[in-house]
């Protein structure tokens, strides 16, 4: 049988990386790196195409072996951050509440970037005059149209009709209901307008890239990375390009989840100019609403804390001390790293301070060789000098060069060269540690069990030292320098359905779950492996269903199964325990549950024992991690009664009333997440829906974990 491959493409600011992953073993088979083609007539699509062609040619890959292909992109983010957007017209559809609706849909201009205001043109119409509004906006020279109607969440037909007409007239167009099904007219209108602003550029790039994939005779449909860590069919760009915002950082987090099996930890992707920090809790990336230009949108993205510190950040000095590291990087200043130049360049070199750009202060350190080569000392150089960079790491450099570089700095500032290198890392990792502490606090992560995982080419420059100072476990990801394209290659198809419902009943929850499941299948996921997570926010009357699943073609290339001994060893590694400390406590025919007991301080200074669980699939991938969980083995037929008993026993009571536990139902290879529900009735209704078609005696497992009320 021919091997099946998953291709992942990460479009970065400087380089575009393309990798090929064996779909069965998840082994990295091939990689290429090409310059990102910002200035090409085709835009970044040219670099994507070049990377695909090189990968296929240099590694003799048969296009018929490609089961999955996807790419991430910084294009939407960059367009909004730089104000490089299309001119937009907003059509507000009015009815009986015209004054109120008009006020809600009209928003004030705001800056996307300095001296780059976002100023749409507004047209408010009712009845049959919508086509005239489209024609007026086209005559005024707008490139794209956003259509908004107060009641489109429930009745999208009017918005859809205007969008169809606008597209027929050659305009790019989008509608409020396409970007969000949530109530909140002003935020939904603003989100639709921003979506329209990036439509032309994003659609052109998507079409060129898709055409290149087809020319390469790759049968798998092209996917694109979403901001929530999943992928969607590239054709969705014609409706919702804004879903790719923060697609780049999302790729790295997907790599941490799917390639590194992180279940509880903080992932830090370190480049040359910046570092992205994200939290992973119980195997799930953490999300937050996106803001653009300081304004709320209806878009949920990964909670990524971007820091202006990285492997290439330059040192800033005063007369006798290091005062800061960054934010300017050696890449932007056009300097070479001391780590990666020959030691001979330091013969007769001098130290000076410079302005990397005209807007920077003149206190950035540069070493100037006799031949004019300009060299920077960076955190990468300091980590190499102090021995924090493993020999196998991408950022491993020349030890003699960094020693000589820091000795030159010591001659200028006085003191010991190694102490100065440590001062550089102290300054640099202060910023990383602050982000780690924020994420730990924001998501109530347990410092005793979390691991800091470093990705990106500069991971070894910051992560080992920051983890040592924080007294946290850490590891550098395998193939860290290409963890983002690996994450793209392994990502799942994802769709999110959100609804505003006051006091949702079980039938409402089931309906929304089905909608999410149908949507992700329509987007290319295999029906057999779709999983849906439900969240309910009673304060905002919000119900959210997130459906995920592998693509149809990729699912046919499922990874081979691991044996019992291999699974046991994998579980022990994930639980950071010896083999004899870990035991299998249950499972289904396709999922295995392992636990270790951990002793932690309890009330009044007494120690208590908790169960640390990991759920592994037959291939050794961690699907779920829970601390202090309870397990109930049952059957599909007895599920309603068993669920009720498990929920009751794990429900916490406190000052604010009942707090239902986190709740998961395992059956076959599926994990149904029923956490975040408001009542046992909702959970039981969803379980009936989930288990429909299962034989009554089919084994299931119920996992519960108490919440504090």
PyMOL commands that set and color helices and strands:
alter all, ss='L'
color gray80, all
select helices_A, chain A and resi 44-58+63-65+75-82+98-105+130-139+157-168+176-179+185-215+234-244+247-258+330-333+338-340+343-346+379-386+399-413+417-442+459-470+480-490+506-522+527-529+552-555+564-575+579-581+603-605+639-650+680-691
alter helices_A, ss='H'
color red, helices_A
select strands_A, chain A and resi 5-11+15-22+28-35+66-71+88-93+110-113+116-118+121-125+144-149+172-175+222-225+231-233+265-270+275-281+284-285+287-292+295-302+304-307+313-317+322-329+336-337+350-354+364-368+374-376+451-455+473-476+493-500+531-537+542-549+583-587+591-601+607-617+622-627+629-635+652-654+657-659+662-667+670-673+699-705
alter strands_A, ss='S'
color yellow, strands_A
deselect
rebuild
show_as cartoon
